[in-house]
């Protein structure tokens, strides 16, 4: 049995800066055929999502969460 990708991965601290995409820049590289590349615009914002596992609050018996440090405390 495999485990989920979130299993025991470090979680950001609330308010810690994280990089997110905020649109893109157009026309940075214009080509002769009329096309152009668009480049992601990356900004830093404070992390504001919850860090405790929300999945195991509803799915307490999921064996793929077994042994994860982020598993809900009331999960079996």
Secondary structure, 3 states (H helix, E strand, C coil): CCCCCCCCCCCCCCCCEEEEEEEEEEEEEECCCCCEEEEEEEEEEECCCCCCCCHHHHCCCCHHHCCCCCCCCCCC
